[in-house]
Amino acid sequence: MRPKQKVETFPDGVVAVYQPADGRKVGKRKCILRFEEQSVGINRFYQAQASAGTDRIDRVIKVPRTKLVSAQDIAVVLTDGKQYRIKRIQVKPERGVSLWELQSVQVSIEEEDKNANHSD
């Protein structure tokens, strides 16, 4: 018999991922993904503080695995508008998902070349 494979769901919202840009802006949008909230957990929270000085982990989300996203990208949760810098990506290859640790960041959502995506 085959072992039962867990079906991953991402029911908690949608996140848009942007390239970081100079100043207080973000670059081009890289992708939009559905996500599931994860518990930050006390150990993960304090390990982040101890290893990175003033860094903190405000949110952890699970998303479908993709090669389009990298650490330091900006994640904007579309359901609440909160903006985060992606601090860490933990890949779970056996489950086909990535866990992202997110740190709060204040940026202005102004995409570069905003009108380049529209054709005449």
Backbone atoms as SQL, in Angstrom:
CREATE TABLE atoms (id INTEGER PRIMARY KEY, chain TEXT, resi INTEGER, resn TEXT, atom TEXT, x REAL, y REAL, z REAL);
INSERT INTO atoms VALUES
  (1, 'A', 1, 'MET', 'N', 0.822, -1.186, 0.000),
  (2, 'A', 1, 'MET', 'CA', 0.000, 0.000, 0.000),
  (3, 'A', 1, 'MET', 'C', 0.869, 1.253, 0.000),
  (4, 'A', 2, 'ARG', 'N', 0.403, 2.238, -0.693),
  (5, 'A', 2, 'ARG', 'CA', 1.076, 3.536, -0.695),
  (6, 'A', 2, 'ARG', 'C', 0.777, 4.285, 0.607),
  (7, 'A', 3, 'PRO', 'N', 1.784, 4.991, 1.136),
  (8, 'A', 3, 'PRO', 'CA', 1.495, 5.816, 2.311),
  (9, 'A', 3, 'PRO', 'C', 0.601, 6.985, 1.894),
  (10, 'A', 4, 'LYS', 'N', -0.267, 7.399, 2.806),
  (11, 'A', 4, 'LYS', 'CA', -1.145, 8.522, 2.507),
  (12, 'A', 4, 'LYS', 'C', -0.335, 9.807, 2.438),
  (13, 'A', 5, 'GLN', 'N', -0.514, 10.542, 1.364),
  (14, 'A', 5, 'GLN', 'CA', 0.187, 11.806, 1.191),
  (15, 'A', 5, 'GLN', 'C', -0.732, 12.934, 1.641),
  (16, 'A', 6, 'LYS', 'N', -0.194, 13.824, 2.451),
  (17, 'A', 6, 'LYS', 'CA', -0.969, 14.955, 2.927),
  (18, 'A', 6, 'LYS', 'C', -1.165, 15.959, 1.796),
  (19, 'A', 7, 'VAL', 'N', -2.368, 16.440, 1.650),
  (20, 'A', 7, 'VAL', 'CA', -2.657, 17.462, 0.657),
  (21, 'A', 7, 'VAL', 'C', -2.449, 18.817, 1.323),
  (22, 'A', 8, 'GLU', 'N', -1.576, 19.629, 0.752),
  (23, 'A', 8, 'GLU', 'CA', -1.301, 20.952, 1.298),
  (24, 'A', 8, 'GLU', 'C', -2.369, 21.931, 0.846),
  (25, 'A', 9, 'THR', 'N', -2.821, 22.746, 1.768),
  (26, 'A', 9, 'THR', 'CA', -3.777, 23.798, 1.440),
  (27, 'A', 9, 'THR', 'C', -3.207, 25.135, 1.887),
  (28, 'A', 10, 'PHE', 'N', -3.673, 26.186, 1.265),
  (29, 'A', 10, 'PHE', 'CA', -3.189, 27.530, 1.561),
  (30, 'A', 10, 'PHE', 'C', -4.397, 28.457, 1.694),
  (31, 'A', 11, 'PRO', 'N', -5.191, 28.258, 2.760),
  (32, 'A', 11, 'PRO', 'CA', -6.496, 28.916, 2.852),
  (33, 'A', 11, 'PRO', 'C', -6.515, 30.292, 3.523),
  (34, 'A', 12, 'ASP', 'N', -5.375, 30.772, 4.006),
  (35, 'A', 12, 'ASP', 'CA', -5.412, 31.955, 4.870),
  (36, 'A', 12, 'ASP', 'C', -5.273, 33.294, 4.170),
  (37, 'A', 13, 'GLY', 'N', -4.873, 33.303, 2.914),
  (38, 'A', 13, 'GLY', 'CA', -4.761, 34.593, 2.234),
  (39, 'A', 13, 'GLY', 'C', -3.870, 34.549, 1.020),
  (40, 'A', 14, 'VAL', 'N', -3.576, 35.748, 0.534),
  (41, 'A', 14, 'VAL', 'CA', -2.766, 35.916, -0.666),
  (42, 'A', 14, 'VAL', 'C', -1.652, 36.904, -0.352),
  (43, 'A', 15, 'VAL', 'N', -0.448, 36.586, -0.838),
  (44, 'A', 15, 'VAL', 'CA', 0.710, 37.452, -0.627),
  (45, 'A', 15, 'VAL', 'C', 1.330, 37.788, -1.982),
  (46, 'A', 16, 'ALA', 'N', 1.670, 39.060, -2.167),
  (47, 'A', 16, 'ALA', 'CA', 2.386, 39.498, -3.368),
  (48, 'A', 16, 'ALA', 'C', 3.845, 39.686, -2.969),
  (49, 'A', 17, 'VAL', 'N', 4.755, 39.247, -3.827),
  (50, 'A', 17, 'VAL', 'CA', 6.180, 39.335, -3.540),
  (51, 'A', 17, 'VAL', 'C', 6.829, 40.285, -4.535),
  (52, 'A', 18, 'TYR', 'N', 7.600, 41.232, -4.002),
  (53, 'A', 18, 'TYR', 'CA', 8.259, 42.260, -4.807),
  (54, 'A', 18, 'TYR', 'C', 9.767, 42.196, -4.627),
  (55, 'A', 19, 'GLN', 'N', 10.495, 42.606, -5.661),
  (56, 'A', 19, 'GLN', 'CA', 11.937, 42.770, -5.548),
  (57, 'A', 19, 'GLN', 'C', 12.207, 43.970, -4.659),
  (58, 'A', 20, 'PRO', 'N', 13.273, 43.925, -3.861),
  (59, 'A', 20, 'PRO', 'CA', 13.625, 45.127, -3.111),
  (60, 'A', 20, 'PRO', 'C', 14.211, 46.164, -4.066),
  (61, 'A', 21, 'ALA', 'N', 14.016, 47.440, -3.757),
  (62, 'A', 21, 'ALA', 'CA', 14.569, 48.519, -4.579),
  (63, 'A', 21, 'ALA', 'C', 15.213, 49.538, -3.658),
  (64, 'A', 22, 'ASP', 'N', 15.878, 50.513, -4.255),
  (65, 'A', 22, 'ASP', 'CA', 16.531, 51.555, -3.472),
  (66, 'A', 22, 'ASP', 'C', 15.506, 52.419, -2.755),
  (67, 'A', 23, 'GLY', 'N', 15.934, 52.980, -1.655),
  (68, 'A', 23, 'GLY', 'CA', 15.067, 53.899, -0.935),
  (69, 'A', 23, 'GLY', 'C', 13.934, 53.177, -0.243),
  (70, 'A', 24, 'ARG', 'N', 12.795, 53.839, -0.164),
  (71, 'A', 24, 'ARG', 'CA', 11.638, 53.314, 0.549),
  (72, 'A', 24, 'ARG', 'C', 10.595, 52.770, -0.415),
  (73, 'A', 25, 'LYS', 'N', 11.033, 52.201, -1.520),
  (74, 'A', 25, 'LYS', 'CA', 10.126, 51.671, -2.525),
  (75, 'A', 25, 'LYS', 'C', 10.429, 50.196, -2.765),
  (76, 'A', 26, 'VAL', 'N', 9.557, 49.565, -3.486),
  (77, 'A', 26, 'VAL', 'CA', 9.807, 48.194, -3.905),
  (78, 'A', 26, 'VAL', 'C', 9.954, 48.168, -5.416),
  (79, 'A', 27, 'GLY', 'N', 10.599, 47.140, -5.894),
  (80, 'A', 27, 'GLY', 'CA', 10.782, 46.983, -7.333),
  (81, 'A', 27, 'GLY', 'C', 9.592, 46.296, -7.982),
  (82, 'A', 28, 'LYS', 'N', 9.873, 45.558, -9.010),
  (83, 'A', 28, 'LYS', 'CA', 8.824, 44.867, -9.768),
  (84, 'A', 28, 'LYS', 'C', 8.227, 43.727, -8.962),
  (85, 'A', 29, 'ARG', 'N', 6.951, 43.493, -9.221),
  (86, 'A', 29, 'ARG', 'CA', 6.294, 42.357, -8.579),
  (87, 'A', 29, 'ARG', 'C', 6.810, 41.077, -9.221),
  (88, 'A', 30, 'LYS', 'N', 7.171, 40.118, -8.381),
  (89, 'A', 30, 'LYS', 'CA', 7.705, 38.847, -8.847),
  (90, 'A', 30, 'LYS', 'C', 6.616, 37.788, -8.993),
  (91, 'A', 31, 'CYS', 'N', 5.701, 37.744, -8.031),
  (92, 'A', 31, 'CYS', 'CA', 4.645, 36.731, -8.083),
  (93, 'A', 31, 'CYS', 'C', 3.586, 37.013, -7.026),
  (94, 'A', 32, 'ILE', 'N', 2.484, 36.300, -7.144),
  (95, 'A', 32, 'ILE', 'CA', 1.419, 36.319, -6.153),
  (96, 'A', 32, 'ILE', 'C', 1.144, 34.872, -5.783),
  (97, 'A', 33, 'LEU', 'N', 1.092, 34.596, -4.466),
  (98, 'A', 33, 'LEU', 'CA', 0.910, 33.230, -3.981),
  (99, 'A', 33, 'LEU', 'C', -0.135, 33.176, -2.876),
  (100, 'A', 34, 'ARG', 'N', -0.814, 32.058, -2.769),
  (101, 'A', 34, 'ARG', 'CA', -1.688, 31.810, -1.623),
  (102, 'A', 34, 'ARG', 'C', -0.814, 31.323, -0.471),
  (103, 'A', 35, 'PHE', 'N', -1.262, 31.528, 0.780),
  (104, 'A', 35, 'PHE', 'CA', -0.464, 31.095, 1.921),
  (105, 'A', 35, 'PHE', 'C', -1.323, 30.549, 3.046),
  (106, 'A', 36, 'GLU', 'N', -0.642, 29.860, 3.972),
  (107, 'A', 36, 'GLU', 'CA', -1.243, 29.398, 5.218),
  (108, 'A', 36, 'GLU', 'C', -0.405, 29.946, 6.361),
  (109, 'A', 37, 'GLU', 'N', -1.064, 30.503, 7.379),
  (110, 'A', 37, 'GLU', 'CA', -0.367, 31.019, 8.558),
  (111, 'A', 37, 'GLU', 'C', 0.285, 29.875, 9.321),
  (112, 'A', 38, 'GLN', 'N', 1.438, 30.140, 9.901),
  (113, 'A', 38, 'GLN', 'CA', 2.127, 29.187, 10.759),
  (114, 'A', 38, 'GLN', 'C', 2.408, 29.870, 12.092),
  (115, 'A', 39, 'SER', 'N', 2.601, 29.084, 13.110),
  (116, 'A', 39, 'SER', 'CA', 2.930, 29.633, 14.422),
  (117, 'A', 39, 'SER', 'C', 4.383, 30.088, 14.429),
  (118, 'A', 40, 'VAL', 'N', 4.637, 31.289, 14.955),
  (119, 'A', 40, 'VAL', 'CA', 6.017, 31.769, 15.063),
  (120, 'A', 40, 'VAL', 'C', 6.759, 30.907, 16.073),
  (121, 'A', 41, 'GLY', 'N', 6.165, 30.595, 17.168),
  (122, 'A', 41, 'GLY', 'CA', 6.794, 29.746, 18.180),
  (123, 'A', 41, 'GLY', 'C', 7.841, 30.492, 18.974),
  (124, 'A', 42, 'ILE', 'N', 7.895, 30.242, 20.236),
  (125, 'A', 42, 'ILE', 'CA', 8.803, 30.958, 21.130),
  (126, 'A', 42, 'ILE', 'C', 10.268, 30.661, 20.811),
  (127, 'A', 43, 'ASN', 'N', 10.593, 29.407, 20.473),
  (128, 'A', 43, 'ASN', 'CA', 11.986, 29.070, 20.158),
  (129, 'A', 43, 'ASN', 'C', 12.458, 29.784, 18.900),
  (130, 'A', 44, 'ARG', 'N', 11.646, 29.768, 17.855),
  (131, 'A', 44, 'ARG', 'CA', 12.000, 30.430, 16.603),
  (132, 'A', 44, 'ARG', 'C', 12.166, 31.936, 16.818),
  (133, 'A', 45, 'PHE', 'N', 11.278, 32.530, 17.611),
  (134, 'A', 45, 'PHE', 'CA', 11.316, 33.967, 17.886),
  (135, 'A', 45, 'PHE', 'C', 12.631, 34.344, 18.579),
  (136, 'A', 46, 'TYR', 'N', 12.993, 33.621, 19.647),
  (137, 'A', 46, 'TYR', 'CA', 14.206, 33.965, 20.388),
  (138, 'A', 46, 'TYR', 'C', 15.481, 33.586, 19.646),
  (139, 'A', 47, 'GLN', 'N', 15.457, 32.517, 18.858),
  (140, 'A', 47, 'GLN', 'CA', 16.625, 32.179, 18.047),
  (141, 'A', 47, 'GLN', 'C', 16.903, 33.270, 17.032),
  (142, 'A', 48, 'ALA', 'N', 15.871, 33.845, 16.444),
  (143, 'A', 48, 'ALA', 'CA', 16.046, 34.934, 15.481),
  (144, 'A', 48, 'ALA', 'C', 16.665, 36.140, 16.149),
  (145, 'A', 49, 'GLN', 'N', 16.227, 36.478, 17.340),
  (146, 'A', 49, 'GLN', 'CA', 16.795, 37.616, 18.053),
  (147, 'A', 49, 'GLN', 'C', 18.247, 37.370, 18.433),
  (148, 'A', 50, 'ALA', 'N', 18.555, 36.160, 18.914),
  (149, 'A', 50, 'ALA', 'CA', 19.906, 35.853, 19.372),
  (150, 'A', 50, 'ALA', 'C', 20.897, 35.807, 18.220),
  (151, 'A', 51, 'SER', 'N', 20.482, 35.282, 17.072),
  (152, 'A', 51, 'SER', 'CA', 21.418, 35.105, 15.968),
  (153, 'A', 51, 'SER', 'C', 21.605, 36.360, 15.131),
  (154, 'A', 52, 'ALA', 'N', 20.644, 37.243, 15.145),
  (155, 'A', 52, 'ALA', 'CA', 20.720, 38.387, 14.249),
  (156, 'A', 52, 'ALA', 'C', 20.671, 39.726, 14.981),
  (157, 'A', 53, 'GLY', 'N', 20.882, 39.730, 16.277),
  (158, 'A', 53, 'GLY', 'CA', 20.893, 40.995, 17.004),
  (159, 'A', 53, 'GLY', 'C', 19.512, 41.585, 17.158),
  (160, 'A', 54, 'THR', 'N', 19.199, 42.579, 16.354),
  (161, 'A', 54, 'THR', 'CA', 17.918, 43.274, 16.507),
  (162, 'A', 54, 'THR', 'C', 16.816, 42.704, 15.618),
  (163, 'A', 55, 'ASP', 'N', 17.126, 41.725, 14.789),
  (164, 'A', 55, 'ASP', 'CA', 16.097, 41.147, 13.921),
  (165, 'A', 55, 'ASP', 'C', 15.049, 40.430, 14.750),
  (166, 'A', 56, 'ARG', 'N', 13.850, 40.422, 14.238),
  (167, 'A', 56, 'ARG', 'CA', 12.780, 39.681, 14.892),
  (168, 'A', 56, 'ARG', 'C', 11.927, 39.018, 13.818),
  (169, 'A', 57, 'ILE', 'N', 11.233, 38.000, 14.223),
  (170, 'A', 57, 'ILE', 'CA', 10.327, 37.315, 13.315),
  (171, 'A', 57, 'ILE', 'C', 8.910, 37.667, 13.738),
  (172, 'A', 58, 'ASP', 'N', 8.177, 38.358, 12.861),
  (173, 'A', 58, 'ASP', 'CA', 6.825, 38.789, 13.167),
  (174, 'A', 58, 'ASP', 'C', 5.769, 37.814, 12.665),
  (175, 'A', 59, 'ARG', 'N', 6.102, 37.073, 11.619),
  (176, 'A', 59, 'ARG', 'CA', 5.093, 36.214, 11.006),
  (177, 'A', 59, 'ARG', 'C', 5.799, 35.083, 10.277),
  (178, 'A', 60, 'VAL', 'N', 5.159, 33.934, 10.236),
  (179, 'A', 60, 'VAL', 'CA', 5.652, 32.797, 9.449),
  (180, 'A', 60, 'VAL', 'C', 4.481, 32.320, 8.601),
  (181, 'A', 61, 'ILE', 'N', 4.733, 32.179, 7.308),
  (182, 'A', 61, 'ILE', 'CA', 3.694, 31.664, 6.414),
  (183, 'A', 61, 'ILE', 'C', 4.239, 30.500, 5.606),
  (184, 'A', 62, 'LYS', 'N', 3.326, 29.632, 5.192),
  (185, 'A', 62, 'LYS', 'CA', 3.664, 28.489, 4.340),
  (186, 'A', 62, 'LYS', 'C', 3.070, 28.774, 2.972),
  (187, 'A', 63, 'VAL', 'N', 3.881, 28.608, 1.926),
  (188, 'A', 63, 'VAL', 'CA', 3.449, 28.871, 0.552),
  (189, 'A', 63, 'VAL', 'C', 3.872, 27.705, -0.335),
  (190, 'A', 64, 'PRO', 'N', 3.269, 27.588, -1.529),
  (191, 'A', 64, 'PRO', 'CA', 3.767, 26.587, -2.471),
  (192, 'A', 64, 'PRO', 'C', 5.225, 26.900, -2.810),
  (193, 'A', 65, 'ARG', 'N', 6.005, 25.879, -3.007),
  (194, 'A', 65, 'ARG', 'CA', 7.422, 26.066, -3.312),
  (195, 'A', 65, 'ARG', 'C', 7.585, 26.735, -4.675),
  (196, 'A', 66, 'THR', 'N', 8.479, 27.744, -4.721),
  (197, 'A', 66, 'THR', 'CA', 8.770, 28.445, -5.959),
  (198, 'A', 66, 'THR', 'C', 10.208, 28.938, -5.947),
  (199, 'A', 67, 'LYS', 'N', 10.803, 29.023, -7.113),
  (200, 'A', 67, 'LYS', 'CA', 12.163, 29.544, -7.233),
  (201, 'A', 67, 'LYS', 'C', 12.160, 31.041, -7.522),
  (202, 'A', 68, 'LEU', 'N', 10.977, 31.650, -7.594),
  (203, 'A', 68, 'LEU', 'CA', 10.868, 33.066, -7.925),
  (204, 'A', 68, 'LEU', 'C', 11.187, 33.986, -6.749),
  (205, 'A', 69, 'VAL', 'N', 11.194, 33.455, -5.549),
  (206, 'A', 69, 'VAL', 'CA', 11.326, 34.276, -4.349),
  (207, 'A', 69, 'VAL', 'C', 12.650, 34.007, -3.669),
  (208, 'A', 70, 'SER', 'N', 13.241, 35.070, -3.092),
  (209, 'A', 70, 'SER', 'CA', 14.483, 34.909, -2.347),
  (210, 'A', 70, 'SER', 'C', 14.425, 35.745, -1.068),
  (211, 'A', 71, 'ALA', 'N', 15.318, 35.436, -0.140),
  (212, 'A', 71, 'ALA', 'CA', 15.393, 36.213, 1.094),
  (213, 'A', 71, 'ALA', 'C', 15.690, 37.663, 0.739),
  (214, 'A', 72, 'GLN', 'N', 15.170, 38.566, 1.519),
  (215, 'A', 72, 'GLN', 'CA', 15.265, 40.018, 1.360),
  (216, 'A', 72, 'GLN', 'C', 14.207, 40.595, 0.416),
  (217, 'A', 73, 'ASP', 'N', 13.451, 39.752, -0.290),
  (218, 'A', 73, 'ASP', 'CA', 12.325, 40.258, -1.070),
  (219, 'A', 73, 'ASP', 'C', 11.304, 40.843, -0.098),
  (220, 'A', 74, 'ILE', 'N', 10.366, 41.625, -0.628),
  (221, 'A', 74, 'ILE', 'CA', 9.315, 42.228, 0.174),
  (222, 'A', 74, 'ILE', 'C', 8.013, 41.469, -0.073),
  (223, 'A', 75, 'ALA', 'N', 7.384, 41.023, 1.003),
  (224, 'A', 75, 'ALA', 'CA', 6.102, 40.318, 0.919),
  (225, 'A', 75, 'ALA', 'C', 5.013, 41.255, 1.418),
  (226, 'A', 76, 'VAL', 'N', 3.961, 41.400, 0.629),
  (227, 'A', 76, 'VAL', 'CA', 2.824, 42.225, 1.020),
  (228, 'A', 76, 'VAL', 'C', 1.606, 41.319, 1.097),
  (229, 'A', 77, 'VAL', 'N', 1.064, 41.192, 2.298),
  (230, 'A', 77, 'VAL', 'CA', -0.122, 40.368, 2.499),
  (231, 'A', 77, 'VAL', 'C', -1.316, 41.171, 1.999),
  (232, 'A', 78, 'LEU', 'N', -1.959, 40.680, 0.955),
  (233, 'A', 78, 'LEU', 'CA', -3.004, 41.455, 0.292),
  (234, 'A', 78, 'LEU', 'C', -4.281, 41.562, 1.114),
  (235, 'A', 79, 'THR', 'N', -4.513, 40.622, 2.018),
  (236, 'A', 79, 'THR', 'CA', -5.739, 40.668, 2.811),
  (237, 'A', 79, 'THR', 'C', -5.712, 41.759, 3.880),
  (238, 'A', 80, 'ASP', 'N', -4.524, 42.114, 4.388),
  (239, 'A', 80, 'ASP', 'CA', -4.452, 43.148, 5.422),
  (240, 'A', 80, 'ASP', 'C', -3.489, 44.284, 5.083),
  (241, 'A', 81, 'GLY', 'N', -2.756, 44.178, 3.967),
  (242, 'A', 81, 'GLY', 'CA', -1.855, 45.239, 3.534),
  (243, 'A', 81, 'GLY', 'C', -0.544, 45.322, 4.285),
  (244, 'A', 82, 'LYS', 'N', -0.296, 44.409, 5.221),
  (245, 'A', 82, 'LYS', 'CA', 0.947, 44.455, 5.992),
  (246, 'A', 82, 'LYS', 'C', 2.123, 44.048, 5.111),
  (247, 'A', 83, 'GLN', 'N', 3.254, 44.717, 5.364),
  (248, 'A', 83, 'GLN', 'CA', 4.448, 44.531, 4.539),
  (249, 'A', 83, 'GLN', 'C', 5.566, 43.921, 5.381),
  (250, 'A', 84, 'TYR', 'N', 6.272, 42.961, 4.790),
  (251, 'A', 84, 'TYR', 'CA', 7.325, 42.260, 5.501),
  (252, 'A', 84, 'TYR', 'C', 8.522, 42.044, 4.585),
  (253, 'A', 85, 'ARG', 'N', 9.698, 42.004, 5.186),
  (254, 'A', 85, 'ARG', 'CA', 10.894, 41.570, 4.469),
  (255, 'A', 85, 'ARG', 'C', 11.038, 40.079, 4.745),
  (256, 'A', 86, 'ILE', 'N', 11.282, 39.314, 3.714),
  (257, 'A', 86, 'ILE', 'CA', 11.471, 37.873, 3.887),
  (258, 'A', 86, 'ILE', 'C', 12.866, 37.659, 4.449),
  (259, 'A', 87, 'LYS', 'N', 12.938, 37.144, 5.656),
  (260, 'A', 87, 'LYS', 'CA', 14.214, 36.948, 6.334),
  (261, 'A', 87, 'LYS', 'C', 14.787, 35.565, 6.089),
  (262, 'A', 88, 'ARG', 'N', 13.936, 34.585, 5.947),
  (263, 'A', 88, 'ARG', 'CA', 14.431, 33.220, 5.807),
  (264, 'A', 88, 'ARG', 'C', 13.421, 32.403, 5.035),
  (265, 'A', 89, 'ILE', 'N', 13.921, 31.534, 4.179),
  (266, 'A', 89, 'ILE', 'CA', 13.075, 30.592, 3.459),
  (267, 'A', 89, 'ILE', 'C', 13.545, 29.196, 3.824),
  (268, 'A', 90, 'GLN', 'N', 12.645, 28.419, 4.372),
  (269, 'A', 90, 'GLN', 'CA', 12.956, 27.043, 4.741),
  (270, 'A', 90, 'GLN', 'C', 12.168, 26.137, 3.823),
  (271, 'A', 91, 'VAL', 'N', 12.873, 25.362, 3.026),
  (272, 'A', 91, 'VAL', 'CA', 12.226, 24.489, 2.048),
  (273, 'A', 91, 'VAL', 'C', 11.923, 23.142, 2.688),
  (274, 'A', 92, 'LYS', 'N', 10.709, 22.692, 2.465),
  (275, 'A', 92, 'LYS', 'CA', 10.276, 21.359, 2.904),
  (276, 'A', 92, 'LYS', 'C', 10.060, 20.521, 1.649),
  (277, 'A', 93, 'PRO', 'N', 11.139, 19.971, 1.053),
  (278, 'A', 93, 'PRO', 'CA', 11.013, 19.292, -0.241),
  (279, 'A', 93, 'PRO', 'C', 10.086, 18.087, -0.214),
  (280, 'A', 94, 'GLU', 'N', 10.019, 17.407, 0.906),
  (281, 'A', 94, 'GLU', 'CA', 9.154, 16.235, 0.974),
  (282, 'A', 94, 'GLU', 'C', 7.678, 16.616, 0.916),
  (283, 'A', 95, 'ARG', 'N', 7.381, 17.883, 1.222),
  (284, 'A', 95, 'ARG', 'CA', 5.995, 18.335, 1.192),
  (285, 'A', 95, 'ARG', 'C', 5.736, 19.311, 0.053),
  (286, 'A', 96, 'GLY', 'N', 6.785, 19.731, -0.664),
  (287, 'A', 96, 'GLY', 'CA', 6.604, 20.633, -1.789),
  (288, 'A', 96, 'GLY', 'C', 6.216, 22.042, -1.388),
  (289, 'A', 97, 'VAL', 'N', 6.615, 22.461, -0.163),
  (290, 'A', 97, 'VAL', 'CA', 6.267, 23.795, 0.313),
  (291, 'A', 97, 'VAL', 'C', 7.501, 24.510, 0.841),
  (292, 'A', 98, 'SER', 'N', 7.367, 25.811, 1.021),
  (293, 'A', 98, 'SER', 'CA', 8.397, 26.627, 1.656),
  (294, 'A', 98, 'SER', 'C', 7.781, 27.330, 2.854),
  (295, 'A', 99, 'LEU', 'N', 8.546, 27.458, 3.917),
  (296, 'A', 99, 'LEU', 'CA', 8.128, 28.263, 5.063),
  (297, 'A', 99, 'LEU', 'C', 8.945, 29.548, 5.027),
  (298, 'A', 100, 'TRP', 'N', 8.282, 30.675, 5.124),
  (299, 'A', 100, 'TRP', 'CA', 8.969, 31.962, 5.118),
  (300, 'A', 100, 'TRP', 'C', 8.882, 32.583, 6.482),
  (301, 'A', 101, 'GLU', 'N', 9.999, 33.067, 6.997),
  (302, 'A', 101, 'GLU', 'CA', 10.004, 33.863, 8.210),
  (303, 'A', 101, 'GLU', 'C', 10.030, 35.316, 7.770),
  (304, 'A', 102, 'LEU', 'N', 9.100, 36.090, 8.276),
  (305, 'A', 102, 'LEU', 'CA', 8.918, 37.458, 7.814),
  (306, 'A', 102, 'LEU', 'C', 9.171, 38.445, 8.946),
  (307, 'A', 103, 'GLN', 'N', 9.857, 39.523, 8.613),
  (308, 'A', 103, 'GLN', 'CA', 10.116, 40.600, 9.564),
  (309, 'A', 103, 'GLN', 'C', 9.411, 41.854, 9.069),
  (310, 'A', 104, 'SER', 'N', 8.781, 42.606, 9.964),
  (311, 'A', 104, 'SER', 'CA', 8.089, 43.834, 9.572),
  (312, 'A', 104, 'SER', 'C', 9.059, 44.808, 8.913),
  (313, 'A', 105, 'VAL', 'N', 8.572, 45.476, 7.886),
  (314, 'A', 105, 'VAL', 'CA', 9.363, 46.500, 7.214),
  (315, 'A', 105, 'VAL', 'C', 8.390, 47.553, 6.694),
  (316, 'A', 106, 'GLN', 'N', 8.772, 48.798, 6.752),
  (317, 'A', 106, 'GLN', 'CA', 7.934, 49.873, 6.230),
  (318, 'A', 106, 'GLN', 'C', 8.482, 50.295, 4.883),
  (319, 'A', 107, 'VAL', 'N', 7.716, 50.077, 3.848),
  (320, 'A', 107, 'VAL', 'CA', 8.100, 50.496, 2.498),
  (321, 'A', 107, 'VAL', 'C', 6.883, 51.072, 1.814),
  (322, 'A', 108, 'SER', 'N', 7.118, 51.806, 0.769),
  (323, 'A', 108, 'SER', 'CA', 6.035, 52.355, -0.032),
  (324, 'A', 108, 'SER', 'C', 5.825, 51.441, -1.224),
  (325, 'A', 109, 'ILE', 'N', 4.608, 50.968, -1.408),
  (326, 'A', 109, 'ILE', 'CA', 4.345, 50.054, -2.515),
  (327, 'A', 109, 'ILE', 'C', 4.135, 50.859, -3.793),
  (328, 'A', 110, 'GLU', 'N', 5.217, 51.094, -4.461),
  (329, 'A', 110, 'GLU', 'CA', 5.202, 51.751, -5.768),
  (330, 'A', 110, 'GLU', 'C', 6.070, 50.899, -6.675),
  (331, 'A', 111, 'GLU', 'N', 5.431, 50.153, -7.540),
  (332, 'A', 111, 'GLU', 'CA', 6.184, 49.275, -8.431),
  (333, 'A', 111, 'GLU', 'C', 6.954, 50.089, -9.453),
  (334, 'A', 112, 'GLU', 'N', 8.187, 49.653, -9.727),
  (335, 'A', 112, 'GLU', 'CA', 8.963, 50.250, -10.813),
  (336, 'A', 112, 'GLU', 'C', 8.326, 49.836, -12.129),
  (337, 'A', 113, 'ASP', 'N', 8.361, 50.715, -13.103),
  (338, 'A', 113, 'ASP', 'CA', 7.806, 50.436, -14.418),
  (339, 'A', 113, 'ASP', 'C', 6.363, 49.963, -14.315),
  (340, 'A', 114, 'LYS', 'N', 5.596, 50.618, -13.467),
  (341, 'A', 114, 'LYS', 'CA', 4.208, 50.223, -13.206),
  (342, 'A', 114, 'LYS', 'C', 3.383, 50.122, -14.487),
  (343, 'A', 115, 'ASN', 'N', 3.590, 51.044, -15.395),
  (344, 'A', 115, 'ASN', 'CA', 2.803, 51.059, -16.621),
  (345, 'A', 115, 'ASN', 'C', 3.364, 50.139, -17.710),
  (346, 'A', 116, 'ALA', 'N', 4.528, 49.549, -17.470),
  (347, 'A', 116, 'ALA', 'CA', 5.134, 48.687, -18.490),
  (348, 'A', 116, 'ALA', 'C', 4.338, 47.407, -18.689),
  (349, 'A', 117, 'ASN', 'N', 3.530, 47.034, -17.684),
  (350, 'A', 117, 'ASN', 'CA', 2.757, 45.802, -17.778),
  (351, 'A', 117, 'ASN', 'C', 1.480, 45.977, -18.603),
  (352, 'A', 118, 'HIS', 'N', 1.126, 47.204, -18.929),
  (353, 'A', 118, 'HIS', 'CA', -0.097, 47.476, -19.685),
  (354, 'A', 118, 'HIS', 'C', 0.264, 47.714, -21.147),
  (355, 'A', 119, 'SER', 'N', -0.452, 47.065, -22.043),
  (356, 'A', 119, 'SER', 'CA', -0.214, 47.286, -23.466),
  (357, 'A', 119, 'SER', 'C', -1.217, 48.275, -24.001),
  (358, 'A', 120, 'ASP', 'N', -0.854, 48.997, -25.051),
  (359, 'A', 120, 'ASP', 'CA', -1.742, 50.007, -25.644),
  (360, 'A', 120, 'ASP', 'C', -2.799, 49.375, -26.499);
